[in-house]
Amino acid sequence: MPVIELKKYDDKYLIGIISCLKRNYNRFGCMMDLDVYKFIKPLVTYDFSEDYSYQKGNYGYVLLEDENVVGFFGMIYYRLKSESGKFYTVANPTTWAIDDKYRIYIFQVTEALFKEPDIVIDATPSYKELMIEKKMFGFMDLSLKKIRFFSMESQNKENCYITKVSSSSCISDDDVYKKYMDNVRYGVNCIEIVNELNMKCYVMYNIVFAKKHLENDGDVIKLARVLSVSDIKMFNDLFSKIFNYIKKNEKVSAMECDSMFIENNEILMREHEEKQYTRIKKYNTECDIKNFDLLYTEIALRNEY
């Protein structure tokens, strides 16, 4: 009788995980093993600072039949700090794969993995996963759209001073500093905005090459994707200045923001493109976090669209 087990990730299962991914994803099926490893490497090697670490060294789980990998459930574990200073544990499911014969275990595995942390954030659900996680596991919307801006006149009357962070020592906010240090190794950039009242806002983003939103347009563009905003109101108040600074200095065609970062409806009255893309969250513990972001998730770590 075969022995079916769910075990924590271990490097000894890596070759089996790569084979499992190649069996279950068309995009991986034609790739060399080394290229598949490069894809998942950030997801099985990440290491965060003590304040933001949770289940350090655990990168997910494998489903085994007699020690052979028949399923892989990648997870990013970290902690988030609320405005009140309280920390919450978070799990972000990443790349999952399971052979057809063993999909009867998927509900059991998902239920076990999703009940561990205070919060589960799925930043990259497929439509099928979105429906299942909402209906069966009680997930709710985190962000509904990806919004792209290509050009914008600087209509903000308020003056501000914007600089790109060249060194972590330039960051005066301790929490922003720690988040930056955890994510900069994955290609995350940061700018500091100082307004007329000498208040500061930090915006973190990465640079990616992405397809245009038009379904039949295969062109790829270079864009800046916003991952984190330390002061939502200030970001919205100075949006056009921030946009033009990033576009000019990063030499990108567009800036992309999730709808959760946009609170000022006047911004959406300017020329932009929208694409429906729902990111979701689930609370296992009552939580007082008001503003979420995409740092520490698969989107930041893999730095790929």
C-alpha positions as CSV (number, residue, x, y, z in Angstrom):
1,M,0.0,0.0,0.0
2,P,1.6,3.3,-1.0
3,V,2.3,5.8,1.8
4,I,1.0,9.3,1.1
5,E,2.5,12.1,3.3
6,L,2.6,15.8,3.5
7,K,6.0,17.1,4.6
8,K,7.7,20.5,4.9
9,Y,9.9,21.6,2.0
10,D,13.5,20.3,2.1
11,D,16.2,20.8,-0.5
12,K,16.4,17.1,-1.0
13,Y,13.0,17.2,-2.7
14,L,14.1,19.9,-5.2
15,I,14.7,17.7,-8.2
16,G,11.3,16.0,-7.5
17,I,9.6,19.4,-7.2
18,I,11.1,20.6,-10.6
19,S,9.8,17.4,-12.2
20,C,6.4,17.9,-10.7
21,L,6.2,21.5,-12.0
22,K,7.3,20.3,-15.5
23,R,4.5,17.7,-15.5
24,N,1.8,20.2,-14.5
25,Y,2.7,23.4,-16.2
26,N,3.0,23.8,-20.0
27,R,5.4,26.8,-19.5
28,F,7.8,24.6,-17.6
29,G,7.4,21.4,-19.7
30,C,9.7,22.7,-22.4
31,M,12.2,24.3,-20.1
32,M,15.5,22.9,-18.8
33,D,15.6,22.0,-15.2
34,L,18.0,24.8,-14.4
35,D,15.6,27.4,-15.9
36,V,12.8,26.0,-13.8
37,Y,15.0,26.3,-10.7
38,K,15.8,29.9,-11.5
39,F,12.1,30.6,-11.6
40,I,11.4,29.1,-8.2
41,K,14.7,30.0,-6.5
42,P,13.5,33.2,-4.8
43,L,10.5,31.2,-3.4
44,V,12.7,28.5,-1.8
45,T,15.6,30.6,-0.6
46,Y,14.0,33.8,0.7
47,D,15.2,35.1,4.1
48,F,13.6,38.0,6.0
49,S,14.7,40.1,9.0
50,E,13.8,38.9,12.5
51,D,10.9,41.3,12.9
52,Y,9.2,40.2,9.7
53,S,10.1,36.5,9.7
54,Y,7.6,33.8,10.4
55,Q,8.3,30.1,10.1
56,K,11.9,30.9,9.1
57,G,13.3,28.4,6.6
58,N,9.9,26.9,5.7
59,Y,9.2,27.4,2.0
60,G,6.0,25.3,1.7
61,Y,5.1,21.6,1.6
62,V,5.5,18.6,-0.6
63,L,3.0,15.8,-1.1
64,L,4.9,12.5,-1.3
65,E,4.0,9.0,-2.4
66,D,6.7,6.7,-1.0
67,E,9.1,9.6,-0.8
68,N,8.4,10.6,-4.5
69,V,7.1,14.2,-5.0
70,V,3.6,14.2,-6.5
71,G,2.7,17.7,-5.3
72,F,4.3,21.0,-4.3
73,F,2.7,23.8,-2.4
74,G,5.0,26.8,-2.3
75,M,4.4,29.3,0.5
76,I,5.9,32.6,1.6
77,Y,5.7,33.1,5.3
78,Y,6.2,36.5,6.9
79,R,4.8,39.0,9.4
80,L,2.9,42.3,8.9
81,K,2.8,45.2,11.4
82,S,-0.4,47.1,11.9
83,E,-0.7,50.8,12.5
84,S,-1.1,50.0,16.2
85,G,2.3,48.2,16.3
86,K,0.9,44.7,16.5
87,F,2.4,42.0,14.4
88,Y,0.4,39.4,12.5
89,T,1.6,36.2,10.8
90,V,0.9,35.9,7.1
91,A,1.1,33.1,4.5
92,N,1.2,33.8,0.7
93,P,0.6,30.7,-1.5
94,T,2.9,30.8,-4.5
95,T,3.4,28.2,-7.1
96,W,1.4,25.0,-6.6
97,A,1.3,21.8,-8.6
98,I,-0.2,18.4,-8.0
99,D,-0.4,15.4,-10.2
100,D,-3.9,14.4,-11.4
101,K,-4.1,11.2,-9.5
102,Y,-3.6,12.9,-6.2
103,R,-5.9,15.9,-6.6
104,I,-8.3,14.3,-4.2
105,Y,-6.0,15.6,-1.5
106,I,-6.0,19.2,-2.6
107,F,-8.9,20.4,-0.3
108,Q,-7.4,18.7,2.7
109,V,-3.9,20.2,2.0
110,T,-5.3,23.7,1.4
111,E,-7.4,23.6,4.5
112,A,-4.4,22.6,6.6
113,L,-2.1,25.3,5.1
114,F,-4.6,28.1,5.2
115,K,-5.5,27.7,8.9
116,E,-2.0,28.2,10.3
117,P,-1.4,32.0,10.0
118,D,-3.4,35.0,11.2
119,I,-3.8,36.1,7.5
120,V,-3.6,34.4,4.1
121,I,-3.0,36.6,1.1
122,D,-3.3,35.2,-2.4
123,A,-1.8,37.8,-4.7
124,T,-1.7,35.8,-7.8
125,P,-4.9,33.6,-8.0
126,S,-6.1,32.1,-11.2
127,Y,-9.8,32.6,-11.9
128,K,-10.5,29.0,-10.8
129,E,-8.5,29.4,-7.6
130,L,-10.3,32.8,-6.9
131,M,-13.7,31.2,-7.1
132,I,-12.8,28.2,-4.9
133,E,-11.0,30.3,-2.3
134,K,-13.8,32.7,-2.0
135,K,-16.6,30.1,-1.9
136,M,-15.0,27.4,0.1
137,F,-12.5,29.2,2.3
138,G,-14.0,32.6,3.0
139,F,-11.5,34.8,1.2
140,M,-12.5,38.4,0.5
141,D,-11.3,41.0,-1.9
142,L,-8.0,42.8,-1.3
143,S,-7.6,44.6,-4.6
144,L,-9.8,44.4,-7.7
145,K,-7.9,46.0,-10.6
146,K,-4.5,46.7,-12.0
147,I,-4.4,50.3,-13.3
148,R,-1.8,51.6,-15.7
149,F,-1.0,55.3,-16.3
150,F,1.0,56.3,-19.4
151,S,1.1,60.1,-19.3
152,M,-0.1,62.7,-16.9
153,E,0.4,66.4,-16.5
154,S,1.6,67.5,-13.0
155,Q,-1.6,69.2,-11.8
156,N,-0.6,69.1,-8.1
157,K,-0.1,72.7,-6.8
158,E,1.6,71.5,-3.7
159,N,5.4,71.4,-3.9
160,C,7.4,68.3,-2.9
161,Y,10.9,67.0,-3.1
162,I,11.4,63.4,-4.5
163,T,14.6,61.4,-4.4
164,K,15.4,57.8,-5.2
165,V,16.8,55.9,-2.2
166,S,20.4,55.0,-3.1
167,S,21.3,53.6,0.3
168,S,19.2,52.1,3.1
169,S,20.8,54.7,5.4
170,C,18.8,57.4,3.6
171,I,15.5,56.0,5.1
172,S,14.5,57.6,8.3
173,D,11.4,55.4,9.0
174,D,12.5,52.3,10.9
175,D,9.7,50.0,9.6
176,V,10.3,51.2,6.0
177,Y,14.0,50.6,6.4
178,K,13.5,47.0,7.5
179,K,11.0,46.3,4.7
180,Y,13.4,47.8,2.2
181,M,16.3,45.8,3.4
182,D,14.2,42.6,3.2
183,N,13.0,43.3,-0.4
184,V,15.8,45.3,-2.1
185,R,17.7,42.1,-3.0
186,Y,14.8,41.1,-5.3
187,G,15.1,44.3,-7.3
188,V,12.7,46.5,-5.3
189,N,13.3,50.2,-5.6
190,C,12.3,53.0,-3.2
191,I,11.7,56.7,-3.5
192,E,11.2,59.3,-0.7
193,I,8.7,62.1,-1.1
194,V,8.9,65.1,1.3
195,N,6.0,67.5,1.1
196,E,5.7,71.2,2.2
197,L,5.0,70.2,5.8
198,N,8.2,68.1,5.8
199,M,6.1,64.9,6.0
200,K,7.5,61.9,4.3
201,C,6.1,59.1,2.1
202,Y,8.0,56.1,0.8
203,V,7.0,54.3,-2.4
204,M,8.5,51.0,-3.3
205,Y,8.2,49.5,-6.7
206,N,9.9,47.1,-9.2
207,I,10.6,47.4,-12.9
208,V,9.1,44.7,-15.0
209,F,8.5,43.9,-18.7
210,A,4.8,43.1,-19.3
211,K,2.4,42.5,-22.1
212,K,-0.1,45.2,-23.0
213,H,-3.6,44.9,-21.6
214,L,-5.1,44.5,-25.0
215,E,-5.8,40.8,-25.5
216,N,-4.6,40.7,-29.1
217,D,-1.6,42.9,-28.6
218,G,1.6,40.8,-28.0
219,D,3.8,43.8,-27.5
220,V,5.8,44.0,-24.3
221,I,6.4,47.3,-22.4
222,K,8.6,48.3,-19.6
223,L,6.7,49.5,-16.5
224,A,7.1,50.4,-12.9
225,R,4.8,48.4,-10.6
226,V,3.9,49.9,-7.3
227,L,4.3,47.4,-4.4
228,S,4.1,49.5,-1.3
229,V,3.0,53.0,-0.2
230,S,3.8,54.2,3.4
231,D,1.3,57.1,3.3
232,I,-1.7,56.4,1.1
233,K,-3.2,60.0,1.4
234,M,0.1,61.7,0.5
235,F,0.6,59.3,-2.4
236,N,-2.8,60.2,-3.8
237,D,-2.3,63.9,-3.2
238,L,1.0,64.0,-5.0
239,F,0.2,61.2,-7.5
240,S,1.0,63.1,-10.7
241,K,4.4,64.3,-9.4
242,I,5.3,60.8,-8.2
243,F,4.2,59.3,-11.6
244,N,6.2,61.8,-13.6
245,Y,9.3,61.4,-11.4
246,I,9.2,57.6,-11.7
247,K,8.5,57.6,-15.5
248,K,11.3,60.0,-16.2
249,N,14.0,58.6,-13.9
250,E,13.3,54.9,-14.6
251,K,12.6,55.4,-18.3
252,V,9.5,53.4,-18.3
253,S,6.4,53.5,-20.5
254,A,3.9,53.3,-17.7
255,M,3.3,53.0,-14.0
256,E,1.0,50.3,-12.7
257,C,-0.9,50.5,-9.4
258,D,-3.3,48.1,-7.8
259,S,-6.7,49.7,-7.1
260,M,-6.0,49.3,-3.3
261,F,-3.5,52.1,-3.6
262,I,-5.9,54.6,-5.3
263,E,-8.3,56.5,-3.0
264,N,-8.7,59.7,-4.9
265,N,-11.2,59.2,-7.7
266,E,-9.9,62.3,-9.5
267,I,-6.9,60.2,-10.4
268,L,-9.1,57.7,-12.2
269,M,-10.6,60.6,-14.3
270,R,-7.2,60.9,-16.0
271,E,-6.3,58.7,-19.0
272,H,-5.5,55.2,-17.9
273,E,-6.0,51.5,-18.6
274,E,-7.7,49.1,-16.3
275,K,-7.6,45.3,-16.1
276,Q,-9.7,43.3,-13.8
277,Y,-7.4,41.3,-11.5
278,T,-8.6,40.3,-8.0
279,R,-6.1,39.7,-5.2
280,I,-7.7,38.2,-2.1
281,K,-7.2,37.8,1.7
282,K,-8.5,35.7,4.5
283,Y,-8.5,36.5,8.2
284,N,-8.1,33.7,10.7
285,T,-7.6,36.3,13.5
286,E,-9.3,39.7,14.0
287,C,-6.9,42.2,12.4
288,D,-6.4,45.9,12.6
289,I,-4.3,46.4,9.5
290,K,-5.8,49.1,7.4
291,N,-3.4,49.3,4.5
292,F,-1.9,46.2,2.8
293,D,0.8,46.0,0.2
294,L,2.6,43.6,-2.1
295,L,6.0,43.4,-0.4
296,Y,7.1,39.9,0.7
297,T,4.7,38.3,-1.8
298,E,5.5,36.3,-4.9
299,I,5.1,39.5,-6.9
300,A,8.0,41.2,-5.2
301,L,10.3,38.2,-4.8
302,R,10.2,36.9,-8.3
303,N,10.2,40.4,-9.8
304,E,8.4,39.0,-12.9
305,Y,5.1,40.0,-14.4
